[in-house]
Amino acid sequence: MTRSDLVEELAARFKHLTHRDAEIAVKAMLDAMGEALVKGHRIELRGFGSFSINRRPPRMGRNPRSGESVAIPEKRVPHFKPGKALREAVDARTQEMLTKKKA
């Protein structure tokens, strides 16, 4: 699902929202989440999952073309951990689809 798909779904579910309002709402939510992660905060959406920042320590890597060693600096990367309800829903729907294909 893309960002525009999400906007379309939101506008379709809530008839009182115009397409433009749905687009503004999605943008505002994603911007707020991005800003929170940049500040180092953790985001928890009950029943869906949590977003946090993981630290990748500095390490030595190799340039695949020349083979020389390259120092890779420390990085902070976003991490998503699905919640129990989301994991169970995905597993249940996947099992349903597999049983339908076999029949």
PyMOL commands that set and color helices and strands:
alter all, ss='L'
color gray80, all
select helices_A, chain A and resi 3-13+19-38+84-102
alter helices_A, ss='H'
color red, helices_A
select strands_A, chain A and resi 43-45+49-56+59-62+69-72+75-82
alter strands_A, ss='S'
color yellow, strands_A
deselect
rebuild
show_as cartoon
